[in-house]
Amino acid sequence: MEHTLSPATLTELRRPRPYPAVSVLTPTHRREPDSAQDPVRLRNVLAEAKKQLETDPAVTRERRNDVAAQLDQALAEVDLAHAEDGLVIFAAPGEHQVWSLARTVPERVVLSDTFLTRNLVAAQSAERPFWVLSVSADRATLWNGGGDHVVAERTGGFPLTRDLVENPDTERQERIGDVPSTFRDEGTRRFLRDADTAMAAVLRENPRPLYVTGEQAALSALDEVGTVAREAAHIPRGGLAHASHEAVWQAVRPLIAAEDRENVDSVARELELARGRKEFAAGVDEVWQHAEAGRVRLLAVEENYRVTVRDDQGEHLVPAESGDLDAREDIVDQIVEQCLETGAEVRFVPDDTLGDARGIAGVLRY
């Protein structure tokens, strides 16, 4: 199952497909007893997708069979034992993908000529993804972080490794005091330079905050031979290039927590200043209208805020019940995606942070 939504991946997902491009969304659960319903719910929503394929006169028999087979293959790849909060399946002629999200999604089936990506975009933004690069003299490991975890990432050539060769003349060099430290050794510095080059390529394709871990000498050497570590947060702790994902998470966790606290404080300051300048919007209807007009500069959303609405004759959003005709159960995710599309900064904050803004607020450009 897929987890990392890079800009290049998002562009590929959004390109037009031969009709029908099928998007299947269903909420999932991490723990029992709620997770017990997930297999049945997944089978039911996939059955609904196949039913829509059967009854759609615009779908030829050949394409119907192709896409149905892609849905079956996707189902076989789903691992509900490691489910998060939402599952998205994309299927089109000749292709399919399965995405696991750390953010709930509404249950729905959409047939179109593009995949429905807004829930992926909102989930990625809510996770506040980051990279961790762990370096040592013989290994550089890349970790993909987001939410409350990190996982080893195998992209861009990572992990990088090298054999440490014993110098047969070390004993003589020790006698005359001419042994270079590990991170002054030219072979080690060349290795770190290669790690820096590989990390720079990853950041160009998928930019996000970077944390670098390693012995202090390793961090200093990386700064000297490369460029990416100079803009990164340093964590002077050795051994993590060979460590478990849990050890790496525990090392970066205090920095993430401190930055999260600063994020909440800075959002509160920005919103308060915007109120004084009359550049403030609050509530889903008001924020939606400004988002559609491209006027939102900063969007603040409480992490678990979700609301079901429908259009009131195309002018306003009004509350609706799940399952109502024309109900829009993922309107918050739509707003997040729309704001990102128009260059706004999106920040998720803990529940009950926004007070009378009712879960969602924006700072306007004008």
C-alpha positions in Angstrom: 0.0 0.0 0.0 1.2 3.5 -0.8 1.9 6.1 1.8 4.1 8.9 0.4 2.5 11.5 -1.9 5.3 13.4 -3.6 4.6 16.3 -6.0 5.5 14.1 -9.0 3.2 11.3 -7.8 0.3 13.8 -7.3 0.9 15.1 -10.8 0.7 11.6 -12.2 -2.4 10.8 -10.3 -4.2 13.9 -11.6 -3.5 13.3 -15.3 -6.6 12.4 -17.3 -7.4 8.7 -17.8 -9.5 6.8 -20.3 -13.0 6.6 -18.8 -13.7 5.2 -16.3 -11.1 6.2 -13.7 -12.6 4.7 -10.5 -11.9 6.1 -7.0 -13.0 4.0 -4.1 -12.8 5.5 -0.6 -13.7 3.9 2.8 -12.8 4.7 6.4 -10.7 2.1 8.2 -9.7 1.6 11.8 -6.4 0.9 13.6 -7.8 -1.1 16.5 -10.4 -3.6 17.6 -13.4 -3.7 17.9 -13.9 -1.0 15.2 -11.5 -2.7 12.8 -13.7 -5.9 12.7 -16.1 -4.1 10.4 -13.4 -3.0 7.9 -13.2 -6.2 5.7 -17.0 -6.3 5.2 -17.2 -2.6 4.5 -14.4 -2.8 2.0 -16.0 -5.7 0.1 -19.3 -3.8 0.1 -17.9 -0.6 -1.3 -16.0 -2.5 -4.0 -19.2 -4.3 -4.9 -20.8 -0.9 -5.3 -18.0 0.2 -7.6 -18.5 -2.9 -9.8 -22.3 -2.3 -9.8 -21.7 1.3 -11.1 -19.4 -0.1 -13.8 -22.2 -2.6 -14.8 -24.9 0.0 -15.1 -22.9 2.8 -16.7 -23.8 2.8 -20.4 -20.6 4.8 -21.2 -18.4 1.9 -20.1 -17.7 -0.8 -22.7 -17.7 -4.4 -21.7 -13.9 -4.7 -22.4 -13.1 -1.7 -20.1 -15.6 -2.9 -17.5 -13.9 -6.3 -17.2 -10.4 -4.6 -17.2 -11.3 -2.2 -14.4 -13.1 -4.9 -12.4 -10.0 -7.0 -12.6 -7.9 -4.1 -11.4 -10.2 -3.6 -8.4 -9.8 -7.3 -7.6 -6.0 -7.0 -7.7 -6.2 -3.9 -5.5 -8.3 -5.8 -2.9 -5.7 -8.6 -2.8 -3.0 -6.0 -2.0 -4.9 -4.4 0.9 -3.4 -5.2 4.3 -6.1 -4.3 6.9 -3.9 -5.7 9.7 -1.9 -2.5 9.3 -4.8 -0.2 8.5 -4.7 3.5 9.4 -7.7 5.8 9.3 -8.7 5.7 5.6 -8.2 3.7 2.5 -8.3 4.9 -1.1 -8.2 2.6 -4.1 -7.7 3.9 -7.6 -8.4 1.8 -10.7 -8.5 2.5 -14.4 -7.9 0.4 -17.5 -4.5 -1.3 -17.0 -3.6 0.2 -13.6 -4.5 0.3 -9.9 -3.1 1.8 -6.7 -3.9 1.3 -3.0 -3.4 4.2 -0.6 -3.5 4.0 3.2 -4.1 7.4 4.9 -3.7 8.6 8.5 -6.9 10.6 8.1 -10.4 9.4 7.8 -12.3 9.6 4.5 -16.0 9.4 3.5 -17.2 6.2 2.0 -17.8 6.8 -1.7 -17.3 5.6 -5.2 -16.6 8.1 -8.0 -16.3 7.3 -11.7 -14.6 10.0 -13.8 -11.8 10.6 -16.2 -9.4 11.6 -13.3 -8.8 10.1 -9.9 -10.2 11.8 -6.8 -7.0 13.1 -5.0 -8.3 15.7 -2.5 -8.4 13.3 0.4 -4.8 12.2 -0.2 -3.7 15.9 -0.4 -5.4 16.7 2.9 -4.1 13.6 4.7 -0.5 14.4 3.5 -0.8 18.0 4.7 -2.3 16.9 8.1 0.7 14.6 8.7 3.2 17.4 8.2 5.7 15.0 6.5 9.5 15.3 7.1 12.7 13.6 6.2 15.3 12.2 8.6 18.8 11.5 7.3 21.0 9.4 9.7 24.7 9.3 8.8 27.7 7.4 10.0 31.1 6.6 8.5 29.8 3.6 6.7 26.0 4.1 6.3 23.5 6.8 5.4 19.8 5.9 6.0 16.8 8.0 4.9 13.6 7.9 7.1 10.2 9.1 5.9 8.4 10.8 8.8 4.9 12.0 9.4 2.4 12.1 12.2 3.9 10.1 15.1 6.2 7.7 13.3 9.1 7.3 10.8 9.7 4.4 8.4 12.8 3.5 6.4 12.7 5.0 2.9 14.3 3.2 0.0 14.5 5.9 -2.6 17.2 8.0 -4.2 19.7 5.2 -3.7 19.2 5.1 0.1 20.4 3.4 2.2 24.0 4.2 1.1 26.7 2.0 2.5 30.5 1.6 2.2 33.0 -0.9 3.5 35.4 0.5 6.1 38.9 -0.8 5.1 41.4 -1.3 7.8 44.6 0.7 7.1 47.6 -1.7 7.5 49.9 1.3 8.4 47.7 2.5 11.3 50.1 1.3 14.0 53.0 3.3 12.5 50.8 6.4 12.1 49.6 6.1 15.7 53.2 6.2 16.9 53.9 9.4 15.1 50.5 11.0 15.8 49.4 11.0 12.1 46.1 9.1 12.2 43.3 11.3 10.8 40.0 11.1 12.7 37.3 9.0 11.0 35.4 12.0 9.6 38.6 13.8 8.4 39.4 10.7 6.3 39.0 11.5 2.6 37.1 8.3 1.9 34.6 9.1 4.6 34.2 12.6 3.4 33.6 11.4 -0.1 30.9 9.1 1.2 29.2 11.9 3.0 29.4 14.0 -0.1 27.6 11.3 -2.0 25.0 11.1 0.7 24.5 14.9 0.5 24.1 14.7 -3.3 21.5 12.0 -3.0 19.6 13.8 -0.3 19.6 17.0 -2.4 18.0 15.1 -5.2 15.3 13.7 -2.9 14.5 17.2 -1.6 14.2 18.6 -5.2 11.6 16.0 -6.0 9.8 16.0 -2.7 10.7 19.1 -0.6 9.9 18.9 3.1 11.7 19.7 6.5 14.9 17.7 7.1 16.4 16.5 10.3 20.0 15.1 10.3 21.3 12.7 12.9 24.8 11.5 13.6 27.8 12.0 15.8 28.8 15.7 16.1 31.9 15.0 14.0 29.8 13.5 11.3 27.4 16.4 11.3 30.2 18.9 11.1 31.8 17.0 8.2 28.5 16.8 6.4 28.2 20.6 6.7 31.7 21.1 5.3 31.4 18.8 2.3 27.7 19.4 1.3 24.8 21.8 1.4 21.6 20.1 2.6 22.6 19.7 6.3 23.2 23.5 6.6 19.5 24.2 6.3 18.4 21.1 8.4 17.8 20.7 12.1 20.8 18.8 13.6 20.3 16.0 16.2 23.8 15.0 17.5 23.2 11.4 18.2 25.2 8.6 16.7 24.1 5.0 15.9 20.8 5.9 14.3 22.0 5.0 10.7 21.9 1.4 11.9 19.0 1.7 14.4 15.3 0.8 14.3 12.6 3.2 13.2 11.4 3.5 16.8 14.9 4.6 18.0 15.0 7.3 15.3 11.4 8.5 16.1 12.3 8.8 19.8 15.4 10.9 18.8 13.4 13.4 16.6 10.2 13.4 18.7 11.2 16.2 21.1 12.0 18.5 18.2 8.8 17.7 16.4 6.8 18.3 19.6 8.5 21.7 20.2 7.8 22.7 16.6 4.2 21.7 16.9 3.8 23.9 20.0 5.4 26.8 18.1 3.1 26.1 15.1 0.0 26.4 17.3 1.3 29.6 18.9 2.2 31.2 15.5 -1.2 30.3 14.0 -3.0 31.9 17.0 -0.9 35.1 16.5 -1.6 35.2 12.8 -5.3 34.8 13.3 -5.5 37.5 15.9 -3.6 39.9 13.8 -5.9 39.1 10.8 -9.0 39.9 13.0 -7.6 43.3 13.6 -6.9 43.9 9.9 -10.3 42.6 8.9 -8.6 39.9 6.9 -10.1 37.0 8.9 -12.6 34.3 7.9 -14.1 31.6 10.1 -16.5 28.7 9.7 -16.8 26.3 6.8 -19.1 28.3 4.6 -17.2 31.6 4.8 -13.8 29.9 4.4 -15.1 27.9 1.5 -16.2 31.0 -0.4 -12.9 32.7 0.1 -11.0 29.5 -0.8 -12.9 29.3 -4.1 -11.9 32.9 -4.9 -8.3 32.2 -4.1 -8.2 34.7 -1.3 -6.9 32.5 1.6 -3.3 33.1 2.5 -3.2 30.9 5.6 -5.7 28.1 6.4 -6.0 26.7 9.9 -7.9 23.5 10.5 -8.4 21.5 13.7 -7.0 18.0 13.2 -10.2 16.1 13.5 -12.6 18.7 12.2 -15.0 17.2 9.7 -18.5 18.4 8.7 -21.1 17.2 6.1 -22.7 20.0 4.1 -24.6 20.6 0.9 -25.0 23.6 -1.4 -27.9 25.9 -0.8 -28.8 26.8 -4.4 -25.1 27.3 -5.2 -24.6 30.3 -2.8 -23.8 28.9 0.6 -23.0 25.6 2.4 -25.5 24.4 4.9 -25.3 21.5 7.3 -26.5 18.1 6.0 -26.7 14.5 7.2 -24.4 11.9 5.9 -26.0 10.1 3.0 -28.3 13.0 2.1 -28.7 13.8 -1.6 -25.9 16.0 -2.8 -24.2 15.8 0.6 -20.5 16.7 0.6 -18.8 14.7 3.3 -15.3 15.7 2.6 -15.7 19.5 2.2 -12.9 20.2 4.6 -10.5 18.1 2.5 -11.8 20.0 -0.6 -11.0 23.3 1.1 -7.5 22.1 2.0 -6.8 21.1 -1.5 -8.2 24.3 -3.0 -6.1 26.4 -0.7 -2.9 24.5 -1.5 -3.7 24.8 -5.2 -3.9 28.6 -4.8 -0.6 28.8 -2.9 -2.0 29.1 0.6 -0.2 27.8 3.7 -2.2 25.1 5.4 -1.6 24.3 9.1 -3.4 21.7 11.2 -3.8 22.4 14.9 -5.1 20.3 17.8 -8.9 20.1 18.3 -10.5 23.0 20.2 -7.6 25.3 19.4 -9.6 27.7 17.2 -12.4 28.5 19.6 -15.3 30.4 18.1 -13.9 29.9 14.6 -15.7 26.5 14.7 -12.9 24.2 13.5 -11.6 26.1 10.5 -10.3 29.7 9.9 -8.4 31.6 7.3 -6.2 34.6 7.0 -7.1 36.4 3.8 -4.7 38.0 1.2 -6.9 41.1 0.8 
